[in-house]
Amino acid sequence: MGKIKRLLDRFDEMGRYPIQELGYSRTWLMFSYLGAFLVHRCTIADYFLYHFYERNRRGRAEFVTLYDMRDIHRKNPQTAFADFEEKDRFLDRFQAYVHRDWIGRVCRNSREEFDAFADRHPRCIIKPRTDSGGHGVELCTITPNNRDQVWERLTSQDMIAEELLEQCPEMAALHPSSVNTVRALTIRGKLCSAVLRMGVGGGFVDNGCSGGIFAGLDVDTGIVTTQGADLMEHRFLLHPTTGLTIPGFQVPQWEQVRRTVEEAVTLVPNAIIVGWDVAVTAQGPVLIEGNAYPSVQIMQTAGMQGLKRLWNSALWG
């Protein structure tokens, strides 16, 4: 009963927009969802985020569902996941593309190394070593008075600390309080899809699941092709905090961004699909993180366009 209640609560939460704003019947939506689940293996989130209630069978079939994505992720061998699930291992593995200092629990974990890091970077980022989605990411100022406490957090709470990045002026103009990044998806070593991610409201992270917004990118040019969007059914022609026009924005150094992810993936040649988070600095693109289990939702929600045919073509040729 507990699981059923959680599913119903999730349904009502996700269905608030079509029920309250569009006037759909809750009963009709439930039967519609059950049919879509049986035919397309969609989750409740898939059904509502991609507006399956407005689409026929052919339209629904264009979208990669979370169950589809699980099948794709299984193509990545377990050895590939190890390089991405632990942030310090990722930073060590891809150090040629990281271009920043860091200190971790597993790698570089002595107190002497931490003290040297703190001397170099008294203002830094701390984040959980194995979490994702921007959860637990903090701006930290290390002082003589709190240095012991920060070290204790890193070691006891399984966290890492990283040098602050300074993004290039063009990316900072979107939202200066957050490092705004490109989520670039490679399939079989080639850039296949990308979105621009932006923080809002003075927030420190740009992740969609942490309140950030996102917009689709043309992978050939790095130009934004959609309005901004969030996971709460909002669309933005202008950035809600800075007022910058989102469609048509040109991600700077786009060819270098492409080259960075397509070169980095050669270090894990057995990885079939990888999502890369890339920041752009005045000195060039840098990798923030990699994900062997990348989210499909922001890439399809950005332009409300299904990517199944594109991704199947990249997977199977």
Summary of the structure (lengths in Angstrom):
residues: 317
radius of gyration: 20.5
end to end distance: 44.9
largest distance: 63.0
contacts: 1012
relative contact order: 0.14
helix: 41%
strand: 21%
